[in-house]
């Protein structure tokens, strides 16, 4: 889980960093990305978290 968490945290800062919703470290956008990504990784243990999944989550959050 720690490996998964570190990858999620690294990806969050790289996900649409110029977008107002995601640019604030620890802000609502980044927090939402973290919580959803971590929940999915726990839900689907076979897949866990894959690098870049945060872009899919971010796209869904914006719509």
Chimera marker file (.cmm) of the C-alpha trace (Angstrom):
<marker_set name="trace">
<marker id="1" x="0.000" y="0.000" z="0.000" r="1" g="1" b="0" radius="0.5"/>
<marker id="2" x="2.830" y="2.422" z="0.758" r="1" g="1" b="0" radius="0.5"/>
<marker id="3" x="4.223" y="1.958" z="-2.750" r="1" g="1" b="0" radius="0.5"/>
<marker id="4" x="0.799" y="2.648" z="-4.192" r="1" g="1" b="0" radius="0.5"/>
<marker id="5" x="0.366" y="5.692" z="-1.995" r="1" g="1" b="0" radius="0.5"/>
<marker id="6" x="3.732" y="7.148" z="-2.983" r="1" g="1" b="0" radius="0.5"/>
<marker id="7" x="2.932" y="6.728" z="-6.693" r="1" g="1" b="0" radius="0.5"/>
<marker id="8" x="-0.471" y="8.387" z="-6.189" r="1" g="1" b="0" radius="0.5"/>
<marker id="9" x="1.088" y="11.321" z="-4.334" r="1" g="1" b="0" radius="0.5"/>
<marker id="10" x="3.742" y="11.748" z="-7.031" r="1" g="1" b="0" radius="0.5"/>
<marker id="11" x="1.140" y="11.623" z="-9.825" r="1" g="1" b="0" radius="0.5"/>
<marker id="12" x="-1.209" y="14.120" z="-8.175" r="1" g="1" b="0" radius="0.5"/>
<marker id="13" x="1.342" y="16.928" z="-8.463" r="1" g="1" b="0" radius="0.5"/>
<marker id="14" x="1.813" y="16.138" z="-12.163" r="1" g="1" b="0" radius="0.5"/>
<marker id="15" x="-1.882" y="16.023" z="-13.027" r="1" g="1" b="0" radius="0.5"/>
<marker id="16" x="-3.051" y="19.187" z="-14.804" r="1" g="1" b="0" radius="0.5"/>
<marker id="17" x="-0.766" y="21.377" z="-12.644" r="1" g="1" b="0" radius="0.5"/>
<marker id="18" x="-1.829" y="24.572" z="-14.447" r="1" g="1" b="0" radius="0.5"/>
<marker id="19" x="-5.556" y="23.951" z="-13.980" r="1" g="1" b="0" radius="0.5"/>
<marker id="20" x="-7.077" y="26.092" z="-11.215" r="1" g="1" b="0" radius="0.5"/>
<marker id="21" x="-8.856" y="23.123" z="-9.617" r="1" g="1" b="0" radius="0.5"/>
<marker id="22" x="-5.688" y="21.027" z="-9.250" r="1" g="1" b="0" radius="0.5"/>
<marker id="23" x="-2.814" y="23.496" z="-8.857" r="1" g="1" b="0" radius="0.5"/>
<marker id="24" x="-3.080" y="24.089" z="-5.096" r="1" g="1" b="0" radius="0.5"/>
<marker id="25" x="-1.088" y="21.546" z="-3.091" r="1" g="1" b="0" radius="0.5"/>
<marker id="26" x="-3.486" y="20.018" z="-0.584" r="1" g="1" b="0" radius="0.5"/>
<marker id="27" x="-6.422" y="21.852" z="-2.155" r="1" g="1" b="0" radius="0.5"/>
<marker id="28" x="-9.840" y="20.423" z="-2.966" r="1" g="1" b="0" radius="0.5"/>
<marker id="29" x="-8.834" y="19.168" z="-6.415" r="1" g="1" b="0" radius="0.5"/>
<marker id="30" x="-5.679" y="17.402" z="-5.287" r="1" g="1" b="0" radius="0.5"/>
<marker id="31" x="-7.423" y="16.010" z="-2.220" r="1" g="1" b="0" radius="0.5"/>
<marker id="32" x="-10.236" y="14.624" z="-4.384" r="1" g="1" b="0" radius="0.5"/>
<marker id="33" x="-7.709" y="13.046" z="-6.757" r="1" g="1" b="0" radius="0.5"/>
<marker id="34" x="-5.910" y="11.433" z="-3.833" r="1" g="1" b="0" radius="0.5"/>
<marker id="35" x="-9.016" y="10.064" z="-2.132" r="1" g="1" b="0" radius="0.5"/>
<marker id="36" x="-10.573" y="8.649" z="-5.308" r="1" g="1" b="0" radius="0.5"/>
<marker id="37" x="-7.295" y="7.142" z="-6.547" r="1" g="1" b="0" radius="0.5"/>
<marker id="38" x="-6.606" y="5.531" z="-3.177" r="1" g="1" b="0" radius="0.5"/>
<marker id="39" x="-10.177" y="4.205" z="-2.951" r="1" g="1" b="0" radius="0.5"/>
<marker id="40" x="-9.929" y="2.669" z="-6.420" r="1" g="1" b="0" radius="0.5"/>
<marker id="41" x="-6.578" y="1.063" z="-5.596" r="1" g="1" b="0" radius="0.5"/>
<marker id="42" x="-8.131" y="-0.505" z="-2.485" r="1" g="1" b="0" radius="0.5"/>
<marker id="43" x="-11.245" y="-1.598" z="-4.406" r="1" g="1" b="0" radius="0.5"/>
<marker id="44" x="-9.419" y="-3.258" z="-7.314" r="1" g="1" b="0" radius="0.5"/>
<marker id="45" x="-6.516" y="-5.028" z="-5.635" r="1" g="1" b="0" radius="0.5"/>
<marker id="46" x="-5.497" y="-6.788" z="-8.846" r="1" g="1" b="0" radius="0.5"/>
<marker id="47" x="-4.929" y="-3.510" z="-10.687" r="1" g="1" b="0" radius="0.5"/>
<marker id="48" x="-4.227" y="-1.302" z="-7.687" r="1" g="1" b="0" radius="0.5"/>
<marker id="49" x="-3.030" y="2.072" z="-8.900" r="1" g="1" b="0" radius="0.5"/>
<marker id="50" x="-1.426" y="2.518" z="-12.299" r="1" g="1" b="0" radius="0.5"/>
<marker id="51" x="0.715" y="5.521" z="-13.126" r="1" g="1" b="0" radius="0.5"/>
<marker id="52" x="-1.385" y="8.049" z="-15.015" r="1" g="1" b="0" radius="0.5"/>
<marker id="53" x="-4.711" y="6.927" z="-13.559" r="1" g="1" b="0" radius="0.5"/>
<marker id="54" x="-4.978" y="10.360" z="-11.945" r="1" g="1" b="0" radius="0.5"/>
<marker id="55" x="-5.551" y="11.899" z="-15.413" r="1" g="1" b="0" radius="0.5"/>
<marker id="56" x="-8.634" y="9.715" z="-15.856" r="1" g="1" b="0" radius="0.5"/>
<marker id="57" x="-9.862" y="10.602" z="-12.358" r="1" g="1" b="0" radius="0.5"/>
<marker id="58" x="-9.178" y="14.314" z="-12.982" r="1" g="1" b="0" radius="0.5"/>
<marker id="59" x="-11.113" y="14.251" z="-16.256" r="1" g="1" b="0" radius="0.5"/>
<marker id="60" x="-14.095" y="12.692" z="-14.505" r="1" g="1" b="0" radius="0.5"/>
<marker id="61" x="-13.904" y="15.220" z="-11.657" r="1" g="1" b="0" radius="0.5"/>
<marker id="62" x="-13.985" y="18.103" z="-14.133" r="1" g="1" b="0" radius="0.5"/>
<marker id="63" x="-17.146" y="16.825" z="-15.805" r="1" g="1" b="0" radius="0.5"/>
<link id1="1" id2="2" r="1" g="1" b="0" radius="0.2"/>
<link id1="2" id2="3" r="1" g="1" b="0" radius="0.2"/>
<link id1="3" id2="4" r="1" g="1" b="0" radius="0.2"/>
<link id1="4" id2="5" r="1" g="1" b="0" radius="0.2"/>
<link id1="5" id2="6" r="1" g="1" b="0" radius="0.2"/>
<link id1="6" id2="7" r="1" g="1" b="0" radius="0.2"/>
<link id1="7" id2="8" r="1" g="1" b="0" radius="0.2"/>
<link id1="8" id2="9" r="1" g="1" b="0" radius="0.2"/>
<link id1="9" id2="10" r="1" g="1" b="0" radius="0.2"/>
<link id1="10" id2="11" r="1" g="1" b="0" radius="0.2"/>
<link id1="11" id2="12" r="1" g="1" b="0" radius="0.2"/>
<link id1="12" id2="13" r="1" g="1" b="0" radius="0.2"/>
<link id1="13" id2="14" r="1" g="1" b="0" radius="0.2"/>
<link id1="14" id2="15" r="1" g="1" b="0" radius="0.2"/>
<link id1="15" id2="16" r="1" g="1" b="0" radius="0.2"/>
<link id1="16" id2="17" r="1" g="1" b="0" radius="0.2"/>
<link id1="17" id2="18" r="1" g="1" b="0" radius="0.2"/>
<link id1="18" id2="19" r="1" g="1" b="0" radius="0.2"/>
<link id1="19" id2="20" r="1" g="1" b="0" radius="0.2"/>
<link id1="20" id2="21" r="1" g="1" b="0" radius="0.2"/>
<link id1="21" id2="22" r="1" g="1" b="0" radius="0.2"/>
<link id1="22" id2="23" r="1" g="1" b="0" radius="0.2"/>
<link id1="23" id2="24" r="1" g="1" b="0" radius="0.2"/>
<link id1="24" id2="25" r="1" g="1" b="0" radius="0.2"/>
<link id1="25" id2="26" r="1" g="1" b="0" radius="0.2"/>
<link id1="26" id2="27" r="1" g="1" b="0" radius="0.2"/>
<link id1="27" id2="28" r="1" g="1" b="0" radius="0.2"/>
<link id1="28" id2="29" r="1" g="1" b="0" radius="0.2"/>
<link id1="29" id2="30" r="1" g="1" b="0" radius="0.2"/>
<link id1="30" id2="31" r="1" g="1" b="0" radius="0.2"/>
<link id1="31" id2="32" r="1" g="1" b="0" radius="0.2"/>
<link id1="32" id2="33" r="1" g="1" b="0" radius="0.2"/>
<link id1="33" id2="34" r="1" g="1" b="0" radius="0.2"/>
<link id1="34" id2="35" r="1" g="1" b="0" radius="0.2"/>
<link id1="35" id2="36" r="1" g="1" b="0" radius="0.2"/>
<link id1="36" id2="37" r="1" g="1" b="0" radius="0.2"/>
<link id1="37" id2="38" r="1" g="1" b="0" radius="0.2"/>
<link id1="38" id2="39" r="1" g="1" b="0" radius="0.2"/>
<link id1="39" id2="40" r="1" g="1" b="0" radius="0.2"/>
<link id1="40" id2="41" r="1" g="1" b="0" radius="0.2"/>
<link id1="41" id2="42" r="1" g="1" b="0" radius="0.2"/>
<link id1="42" id2="43" r="1" g="1" b="0" radius="0.2"/>
<link id1="43" id2="44" r="1" g="1" b="0" radius="0.2"/>
<link id1="44" id2="45" r="1" g="1" b="0" radius="0.2"/>
<link id1="45" id2="46" r="1" g="1" b="0" radius="0.2"/>
<link id1="46" id2="47" r="1" g="1" b="0" radius="0.2"/>
<link id1="47" id2="48" r="1" g="1" b="0" radius="0.2"/>
<link id1="48" id2="49" r="1" g="1" b="0" radius="0.2"/>
<link id1="49" id2="50" r="1" g="1" b="0" radius="0.2"/>
<link id1="50" id2="51" r="1" g="1" b="0" radius="0.2"/>
<link id1="51" id2="52" r="1" g="1" b="0" radius="0.2"/>
<link id1="52" id2="53" r="1" g="1" b="0" radius="0.2"/>
<link id1="53" id2="54" r="1" g="1" b="0" radius="0.2"/>
<link id1="54" id2="55" r="1" g="1" b="0" radius="0.2"/>
<link id1="55" id2="56" r="1" g="1" b="0" radius="0.2"/>
<link id1="56" id2="57" r="1" g="1" b="0" radius="0.2"/>
<link id1="57" id2="58" r="1" g="1" b="0" radius="0.2"/>
<link id1="58" id2="59" r="1" g="1" b="0" radius="0.2"/>
<link id1="59" id2="60" r="1" g="1" b="0" radius="0.2"/>
<link id1="60" id2="61" r="1" g="1" b="0" radius="0.2"/>
<link id1="61" id2="62" r="1" g="1" b="0" radius="0.2"/>
<link id1="62" id2="63" r="1" g="1" b="0" radius="0.2"/>
</marker_set>
